[in-house]
């Protein structure tokens, strides 16, 4: 089910997760943060890690184009 509130541009999605995953995310959340903030932070961290992995793979190939 998707509902969109056009005034604040929020979308509500039901994303099934295991009980363990829900509890781990809840532990990260704490009382003063939202699930949206936690998930957004996890996505940002994953993107940074992917960029780092990509850079390391490029450097490991040791093949560069001269400019």
Secondary structure, 3 states (H helix, E strand, C coil): CCEEECCCCEEECCCCCCHHHHHHHHHHHCCCCCHHHHHHHHHHHHHHHHHHHHHHHHHHHCCCCCC
